[in-house]
Amino acid sequence: MKTKLPGRIQLAYALGQLGWSLLSGIVATYLIFYYIPTNISGIPVSIPQVQFFGFLTIIGLIMMLGRLFDAITDPWIATLSDQSTHKKGRRISFMQKSALPFALFTVLVFFHPFAASNWWNVVVLTINLLLFYLFLTMYVTPFFALLSELGHTPKERLNLSTYISITWFIGFAIASQAPSLWGVFEGMGYDKVTAMRLAFSILSLIGLIFLYIPVLFIDEKKYTHAVPSTIGMIDSIKATFKNKFFSIFVFSDLVYWVAITIFQSTLIYYVTILLSLPEDTTGTLLVLLGLGSFVFYVPVNLLSTRFGKKALMVVAFILFIMTYSYGAFLGTLPLVEMTQAYVLVGLGMFPMAVFGILPNAMVADIAQYDAIKTGVRREAMFFGTRTFMSKMGQMISMLVISALLLIERNGSNEFGIRLTAVAAGIFCFLGLVLLLFYREKDIQAVITAQENQNV
């Protein structure tokens, strides 16, 4: 039996999440805003704003390609990690190699060789974005696999999932402050683009520091029971989807990611266009959302132990549907604009807490269940496949967002912005329906029986 996981190791692990959520938050929140600028943003157009077949845009196609590439590399990296015999462990070695380039390409996706709209900018953006996603996968897939291996019981895994959810929100909240930071540089006389790049560079350096914390402070060999897998990638993927519980969960998770990515990527449009509020209000709202979610972290942890993770996920889906439905009417309600924004944040607090904590714990439980049933530990493949499906969902969301935002050929299209909230609500409803078929009690019965045998 491995050494009990001390608090300092749990903290070191959770801080790695802060690093990568900060970096990914920068790209997720600002890339579309940067490359489909509104007519009031002050950002010059740097790539052609054209459409193919009436709905496919350049930035949409680039992000779709990036997410497709990212999704394809997930099972590949997961297999390499599961099979690794590196002296530092199956997971930490990958995280160490990918941290620096991950941070570097977070910044480079906002650099292009020509100031004006040019097709060479499209080429450079595509290359930089593909490399960003590659190194993100190299860090994140092994990172999540560690959750299942460091946590030796469902309770430990739930606690770790709670901690990384907290640091995820902190990282994302820091990323959300980019408008305030680039506003400082604009006040110093820098143009908008330079100010944004300086802000992203500083935030990426902070993210890099946190990426290295688990690498430096976690002795993987000491705290995990690593048995390298000998199963090839294709066979491992097939075996993963043969787990019926995982298949149901992961398809529900896929449509959730479509919905949440639509909301996350268009929030700045809700703020600046629908509510006519300053750009930096977006950061304020995201910080409030994170802080408000923290209030529910302990209740979510306790309630999921008592009533099960599935029950809380169902409630969260319903609340998200209500949140997105409300978002479609922003700017038309008989409330002060800032009050409307606060209500939107308030509606999203509890479901964000639930989805921040429980999905990773559910995947860890499924991986443990599968290991008991098959005798093969493939934690990275389960998390890698979940990440693959989530990125497919994000890829779909990029098509939806870019098509709706350019209905009127510019990023100030109010009708298209409202339709993004409607689309998010529809996808959440589909996720709710799928989740109803998930049988959590069967998984927990097997895990509990195994724990009782080991006592």
Secondary structure as a PSIPRED ss2 file (coil, helix, strand):
# PSIPRED VFORMAT (PSIPRED V4.0)

   1 M C   1.000  0.000  0.000
   2 K C   1.000  0.000  0.000
   3 T C   1.000  0.000  0.000
   4 K C   1.000  0.000  0.000
   5 L C   1.000  0.000  0.000
   6 P C   1.000  0.000  0.000
   7 G H   0.000  1.000  0.000
   8 R H   0.000  1.000  0.000
   9 I H   0.000  1.000  0.000
  10 Q H   0.000  1.000  0.000
  11 L H   0.000  1.000  0.000
  12 A H   0.000  1.000  0.000
  13 Y H   0.000  1.000  0.000
  14 A H   0.000  1.000  0.000
  15 L H   0.000  1.000  0.000
  16 G H   0.000  1.000  0.000
  17 Q H   0.000  1.000  0.000
  18 L H   0.000  1.000  0.000
  19 G H   0.000  1.000  0.000
  20 W H   0.000  1.000  0.000
  21 S H   0.000  1.000  0.000
  22 L H   0.000  1.000  0.000
  23 L H   0.000  1.000  0.000
  24 S H   0.000  1.000  0.000
  25 G H   0.000  1.000  0.000
  26 I H   0.000  1.000  0.000
  27 V H   0.000  1.000  0.000
  28 A H   0.000  1.000  0.000
  29 T H   0.000  1.000  0.000
  30 Y H   0.000  1.000  0.000
  31 L H   0.000  1.000  0.000
  32 I H   0.000  1.000  0.000
  33 F H   0.000  1.000  0.000
  34 Y H   0.000  1.000  0.000
  35 Y H   0.000  1.000  0.000
  36 I C   1.000  0.000  0.000
  37 P C   1.000  0.000  0.000
  38 T C   1.000  0.000  0.000
  39 N C   1.000  0.000  0.000
  40 I C   1.000  0.000  0.000
  41 S C   1.000  0.000  0.000
  42 G C   1.000  0.000  0.000
  43 I C   1.000  0.000  0.000
  44 P C   1.000  0.000  0.000
  45 V C   1.000  0.000  0.000
  46 S C   1.000  0.000  0.000
  47 I C   1.000  0.000  0.000
  48 P C   1.000  0.000  0.000
  49 Q C   1.000  0.000  0.000
  50 V C   1.000  0.000  0.000
  51 Q E   0.000  0.000  1.000
  52 F E   0.000  0.000  1.000
  53 F C   1.000  0.000  0.000
  54 G C   1.000  0.000  0.000
  55 F C   1.000  0.000  0.000
  56 L E   0.000  0.000  1.000
  57 T E   0.000  0.000  1.000
  58 I H   0.000  1.000  0.000
  59 I H   0.000  1.000  0.000
  60 G H   0.000  1.000  0.000
  61 L H   0.000  1.000  0.000
  62 I H   0.000  1.000  0.000
  63 M H   0.000  1.000  0.000
  64 M H   0.000  1.000  0.000
  65 L H   0.000  1.000  0.000
  66 G H   0.000  1.000  0.000
  67 R H   0.000  1.000  0.000
  68 L H   0.000  1.000  0.000
  69 F H   0.000  1.000  0.000
  70 D H   0.000  1.000  0.000
  71 A H   0.000  1.000  0.000
  72 I H   0.000  1.000  0.000
  73 T H   0.000  1.000  0.000
  74 D H   0.000  1.000  0.000
  75 P H   0.000  1.000  0.000
  76 W H   0.000  1.000  0.000
  77 I H   0.000  1.000  0.000
  78 A H   0.000  1.000  0.000
  79 T H   0.000  1.000  0.000
  80 L H   0.000  1.000  0.000
  81 S H   0.000  1.000  0.000
  82 D H   0.000  1.000  0.000
  83 Q H   0.000  1.000  0.000
  84 S C   1.000  0.000  0.000
  85 T C   1.000  0.000  0.000
  86 H C   1.000  0.000  0.000
  87 K C   1.000  0.000  0.000
  88 K C   1.000  0.000  0.000
  89 G C   1.000  0.000  0.000
  90 R C   1.000  0.000  0.000
  91 R C   1.000  0.000  0.000
  92 I H   0.000  1.000  0.000
  93 S H   0.000  1.000  0.000
  94 F H   0.000  1.000  0.000
  95 M H   0.000  1.000  0.000
  96 Q H   0.000  1.000  0.000
  97 K H   0.000  1.000  0.000
  98 S H   0.000  1.000  0.000
  99 A H   0.000  1.000  0.000
 100 L H   0.000  1.000  0.000
 101 P H   0.000  1.000  0.000
 102 F H   0.000  1.000  0.000
 103 A H   0.000  1.000  0.000
 104 L H   0.000  1.000  0.000
 105 F H   0.000  1.000  0.000
 106 T H   0.000  1.000  0.000
 107 V H   0.000  1.000  0.000
 108 L H   0.000  1.000  0.000
 109 V C   1.000  0.000  0.000
 110 F C   1.000  0.000  0.000
 111 F C   1.000  0.000  0.000
 112 H C   1.000  0.000  0.000
 113 P C   1.000  0.000  0.000
 114 F C   1.000  0.000  0.000
 115 A C   1.000  0.000  0.000
 116 A C   1.000  0.000  0.000
 117 S C   1.000  0.000  0.000
 118 N C   1.000  0.000  0.000
 119 W H   0.000  1.000  0.000
 120 W H   0.000  1.000  0.000
 121 N H   0.000  1.000  0.000
 122 V H   0.000  1.000  0.000
 123 V H   0.000  1.000  0.000
 124 V H   0.000  1.000  0.000
 125 L H   0.000  1.000  0.000
 126 T H   0.000  1.000  0.000
 127 I H   0.000  1.000  0.000
 128 N H   0.000  1.000  0.000
 129 L H   0.000  1.000  0.000
 130 L H   0.000  1.000  0.000
 131 L H   0.000  1.000  0.000
 132 F H   0.000  1.000  0.000
 133 Y H   0.000  1.000  0.000
 134 L H   0.000  1.000  0.000
 135 F H   0.000  1.000  0.000
 136 L H   0.000  1.000  0.000
 137 T H   0.000  1.000  0.000
 138 M H   0.000  1.000  0.000
 139 Y H   0.000  1.000  0.000
 140 V H   0.000  1.000  0.000
 141 T H   0.000  1.000  0.000
 142 P H   0.000  1.000  0.000
 143 F H   0.000  1.000  0.000
 144 F H   0.000  1.000  0.000
 145 A H   0.000  1.000  0.000
 146 L H   0.000  1.000  0.000
 147 L H   0.000  1.000  0.000
 148 S H   0.000  1.000  0.000
 149 E H   0.000  1.000  0.000
 150 L H   0.000  1.000  0.000
 151 G C   1.000  0.000  0.000
 152 H C   1.000  0.000  0.000
 153 T C   1.000  0.000  0.000
 154 P H   0.000  1.000  0.000
 155 K H   0.000  1.000  0.000
 156 E H   0.000  1.000  0.000
 157 R H   0.000  1.000  0.000
 158 L H   0.000  1.000  0.000
 159 N H   0.000  1.000  0.000
 160 L H   0.000  1.000  0.000
 161 S H   0.000  1.000  0.000
 162 T H   0.000  1.000  0.000
 163 Y H   0.000  1.000  0.000
 164 I H   0.000  1.000  0.000
 165 S H   0.000  1.000  0.000
 166 I H   0.000  1.000  0.000
 167 T H   0.000  1.000  0.000
 168 W H   0.000  1.000  0.000
 169 F H   0.000  1.000  0.000
 170 I H   0.000  1.000  0.000
 171 G H   0.000  1.000  0.000
 172 F H   0.000  1.000  0.000
 173 A H   0.000  1.000  0.000
 174 I H   0.000  1.000  0.000
 175 A H   0.000  1.000  0.000
 176 S C   1.000  0.000  0.000
 177 Q C   1.000  0.000  0.000
 178 A H   0.000  1.000  0.000
 179 P H   0.000  1.000  0.000
 180 S H   0.000  1.000  0.000
 181 L H   0.000  1.000  0.000
 182 W H   0.000  1.000  0.000
 183 G H   0.000  1.000  0.000
 184 V H   0.000  1.000  0.000
 185 F H   0.000  1.000  0.000
 186 E H   0.000  1.000  0.000
 187 G H   0.000  1.000  0.000
 188 M C   1.000  0.000  0.000
 189 G C   1.000  0.000  0.000
 190 Y C   1.000  0.000  0.000
 191 D C   1.000  0.000  0.000
 192 K H   0.000  1.000  0.000
 193 V H   0.000  1.000  0.000
 194 T H   0.000  1.000  0.000
 195 A H   0.000  1.000  0.000
 196 M H   0.000  1.000  0.000
 197 R H   0.000  1.000  0.000
 198 L H   0.000  1.000  0.000
 199 A H   0.000  1.000  0.000
 200 F H   0.000  1.000  0.000
 201 S H   0.000  1.000  0.000
 202 I H   0.000  1.000  0.000
 203 L H   0.000  1.000  0.000
 204 S H   0.000  1.000  0.000
 205 L H   0.000  1.000  0.000
 206 I H   0.000  1.000  0.000
 207 G H   0.000  1.000  0.000
 208 L H   0.000  1.000  0.000
 209 I H   0.000  1.000  0.000
 210 F H   0.000  1.000  0.000
 211 L H   0.000  1.000  0.000
 212 Y H   0.000  1.000  0.000
 213 I H   0.000  1.000  0.000
 214 P H   0.000  1.000  0.000
 215 V H   0.000  1.000  0.000
 216 L H   0.000  1.000  0.000
 217 F H   0.000  1.000  0.000
 218 I C   1.000  0.000  0.000
 219 D C   1.000  0.000  0.000
 220 E H   0.000  1.000  0.000
 221 K H   0.000  1.000  0.000
 222 K H   0.000  1.000  0.000
 223 Y H   0.000  1.000  0.000
 224 T C   1.000  0.000  0.000
 225 H C   1.000  0.000  0.000
 226 A C   1.000  0.000  0.000
 227 V C   1.000  0.000  0.000
 228 P C   1.000  0.000  0.000
 229 S C   1.000  0.000  0.000
 230 T C   1.000  0.000  0.000
 231 I C   1.000  0.000  0.000
 232 G C   1.000  0.000  0.000
 233 M H   0.000  1.000  0.000
 234 I H   0.000  1.000  0.000
 235 D H   0.000  1.000  0.000
 236 S H   0.000  1.000  0.000
 237 I H   0.000  1.000  0.000
 238 K H   0.000  1.000  0.000
 239 A H   0.000  1.000  0.000
 240 T H   0.000  1.000  0.000
 241 F H   0.000  1.000  0.000
 242 K H   0.000  1.000  0.000
 243 N C   1.000  0.000  0.000
 244 K H   0.000  1.000  0.000
 245 F H   0.000  1.000  0.000
 246 F H   0.000  1.000  0.000
 247 S H   0.000  1.000  0.000
 248 I H   0.000  1.000  0.000
 249 F H   0.000  1.000  0.000
 250 V H   0.000  1.000  0.000
 251 F H   0.000  1.000  0.000
 252 S H   0.000  1.000  0.000
 253 D H   0.000  1.000  0.000
 254 L H   0.000  1.000  0.000
 255 V H   0.000  1.000  0.000
 256 Y H   0.000  1.000  0.000
 257 W H   0.000  1.000  0.000
 258 V H   0.000  1.000  0.000
 259 A H   0.000  1.000  0.000
 260 I H   0.000  1.000  0.000
 261 T H   0.000  1.000  0.000
 262 I H   0.000  1.000  0.000
 263 F H   0.000  1.000  0.000
 264 Q H   0.000  1.000  0.000
 265 S H   0.000  1.000  0.000
 266 T H   0.000  1.000  0.000
 267 L H   0.000  1.000  0.000
 268 I H   0.000  1.000  0.000
 269 Y H   0.000  1.000  0.000
 270 Y H   0.000  1.000  0.000
 271 V H   0.000  1.000  0.000
 272 T H   0.000  1.000  0.000
 273 I H   0.000  1.000  0.000
 274 L H   0.000  1.000  0.000
 275 L C   1.000  0.000  0.000
 276 S C   1.000  0.000  0.000
 277 L C   1.000  0.000  0.000
 278 P C   1.000  0.000  0.000
 279 E C   1.000  0.000  0.000
 280 D C   1.000  0.000  0.000
 281 T H   0.000  1.000  0.000
 282 T H   0.000  1.000  0.000
 283 G H   0.000  1.000  0.000
 284 T H   0.000  1.000  0.000
 285 L H   0.000  1.000  0.000
 286 L H   0.000  1.000  0.000
 287 V H   0.000  1.000  0.000
 288 L H   0.000  1.000  0.000
 289 L H   0.000  1.000  0.000
 290 G H   0.000  1.000  0.000
 291 L H   0.000  1.000  0.000
 292 G H   0.000  1.000  0.000
 293 S H   0.000  1.000  0.000
 294 F H   0.000  1.000  0.000
 295 V H   0.000  1.000  0.000
 296 F H   0.000  1.000  0.000
 297 Y H   0.000  1.000  0.000
 298 V H   0.000  1.000  0.000
 299 P H   0.000  1.000  0.000
 300 V H   0.000  1.000  0.000
 301 N H   0.000  1.000  0.000
 302 L H   0.000  1.000  0.000
 303 L H   0.000  1.000  0.000
 304 S H   0.000  1.000  0.000
 305 T H   0.000  1.000  0.000
 306 R H   0.000  1.000  0.000
 307 F H   0.000  1.000  0.000
 308 G C   1.000  0.000  0.000
 309 K H   0.000  1.000  0.000
 310 K H   0.000  1.000  0.000
 311 A H   0.000  1.000  0.000
 312 L H   0.000  1.000  0.000
 313 M H   0.000  1.000  0.000
 314 V H   0.000  1.000  0.000
 315 V H   0.000  1.000  0.000
 316 A H   0.000  1.000  0.000
 317 F H   0.000  1.000  0.000
 318 I H   0.000  1.000  0.000
 319 L H   0.000  1.000  0.000
 320 F H   0.000  1.000  0.000
 321 I H   0.000  1.000  0.000
 322 M H   0.000  1.000  0.000
 323 T H   0.000  1.000  0.000
 324 Y H   0.000  1.000  0.000
 325 S H   0.000  1.000  0.000
 326 Y H   0.000  1.000  0.000
 327 G H   0.000  1.000  0.000
 328 A C   1.000  0.000  0.000
 329 F C   1.000  0.000  0.000
 330 L C   1.000  0.000  0.000
 331 G C   1.000  0.000  0.000
 332 T C   1.000  0.000  0.000
 333 L C   1.000  0.000  0.000
 334 P C   1.000  0.000  0.000
 335 L C   1.000  0.000  0.000
 336 V C   1.000  0.000  0.000
 337 E H   0.000  1.000  0.000
 338 M H   0.000  1.000  0.000
 339 T H   0.000  1.000  0.000
 340 Q H   0.000  1.000  0.000
 341 A H   0.000  1.000  0.000
 342 Y H   0.000  1.000  0.000
 343 V H   0.000  1.000  0.000
 344 L H   0.000  1.000  0.000
 345 V H   0.000  1.000  0.000
 346 G H   0.000  1.000  0.000
 347 L H   0.000  1.000  0.000
 348 G H   0.000  1.000  0.000
 349 M H   0.000  1.000  0.000
 350 F H   0.000  1.000  0.000
 351 P H   0.000  1.000  0.000
 352 M H   0.000  1.000  0.000
 353 A H   0.000  1.000  0.000
 354 V H   0.000  1.000  0.000
 355 F H   0.000  1.000  0.000
 356 G H   0.000  1.000  0.000
 357 I H   0.000  1.000  0.000
 358 L H   0.000  1.000  0.000
 359 P H   0.000  1.000  0.000
 360 N H   0.000  1.000  0.000
 361 A H   0.000  1.000  0.000
 362 M H   0.000  1.000  0.000
 363 V H   0.000  1.000  0.000
 364 A H   0.000  1.000  0.000
 365 D H   0.000  1.000  0.000
 366 I H   0.000  1.000  0.000
 367 A H   0.000  1.000  0.000
 368 Q H   0.000  1.000  0.000
 369 Y H   0.000  1.000  0.000
 370 D H   0.000  1.000  0.000
 371 A H   0.000  1.000  0.000
 372 I H   0.000  1.000  0.000
 373 K H   0.000  1.000  0.000
 374 T H   0.000  1.000  0.000
 375 G C   1.000  0.000  0.000
 376 V C   1.000  0.000  0.000
 377 R C   1.000  0.000  0.000
 378 R C   1.000  0.000  0.000
 379 E H   0.000  1.000  0.000
 380 A H   0.000  1.000  0.000
 381 M H   0.000  1.000  0.000
 382 F H   0.000  1.000  0.000
 383 F H   0.000  1.000  0.000
 384 G H   0.000  1.000  0.000
 385 T H   0.000  1.000  0.000
 386 R H   0.000  1.000  0.000
 387 T H   0.000  1.000  0.000
 388 F H   0.000  1.000  0.000
 389 M H   0.000  1.000  0.000
 390 S H   0.000  1.000  0.000
 391 K H   0.000  1.000  0.000
 392 M H   0.000  1.000  0.000
 393 G H   0.000  1.000  0.000
 394 Q H   0.000  1.000  0.000
 395 M H   0.000  1.000  0.000
 396 I H   0.000  1.000  0.000
 397 S H   0.000  1.000  0.000
 398 M H   0.000  1.000  0.000
 399 L H   0.000  1.000  0.000
 400 V H   0.000  1.000  0.000
 401 I H   0.000  1.000  0.000
 402 S H   0.000  1.000  0.000
 403 A H   0.000  1.000  0.000
 404 L H   0.000  1.000  0.000
 405 L H   0.000  1.000  0.000
 406 L C   1.000  0.000  0.000
 407 I C   1.000  0.000  0.000
 408 E C   1.000  0.000  0.000
 409 R C   1.000  0.000  0.000
 410 N C   1.000  0.000  0.000
 411 G C   1.000  0.000  0.000
 412 S C   1.000  0.000  0.000
 413 N C   1.000  0.000  0.000
 414 E H   0.000  1.000  0.000
 415 F H   0.000  1.000  0.000
 416 G H   0.000  1.000  0.000
 417 I H   0.000  1.000  0.000
 418 R H   0.000  1.000  0.000
 419 L H   0.000  1.000  0.000
 420 T H   0.000  1.000  0.000
 421 A H   0.000  1.000  0.000
 422 V H   0.000  1.000  0.000
 423 A H   0.000  1.000  0.000
 424 A H   0.000  1.000  0.000
 425 G H   0.000  1.000  0.000
 426 I H   0.000  1.000  0.000
 427 F H   0.000  1.000  0.000
 428 C H   0.000  1.000  0.000
 429 F H   0.000  1.000  0.000
 430 L H   0.000  1.000  0.000
 431 G H   0.000  1.000  0.000
 432 L H   0.000  1.000  0.000
 433 V H   0.000  1.000  0.000
 434 L H   0.000  1.000  0.000
 435 L H   0.000  1.000  0.000
 436 L C   1.000  0.000  0.000
 437 F C   1.000  0.000  0.000
 438 Y C   1.000  0.000  0.000
 439 R C   1.000  0.000  0.000
 440 E H   0.000  1.000  0.000
 441 K H   0.000  1.000  0.000
 442 D H   0.000  1.000  0.000
 443 I H   0.000  1.000  0.000
 444 Q H   0.000  1.000  0.000
 445 A H   0.000  1.000  0.000
 446 V H   0.000  1.000  0.000
 447 I H   0.000  1.000  0.000
 448 T H   0.000  1.000  0.000
 449 A H   0.000  1.000  0.000
 450 Q H   0.000  1.000  0.000
 451 E H   0.000  1.000  0.000
 452 N H   0.000  1.000  0.000
 453 Q H   0.000  1.000  0.000
 454 N H   0.000  1.000  0.000
 455 V C   1.000  0.000  0.000
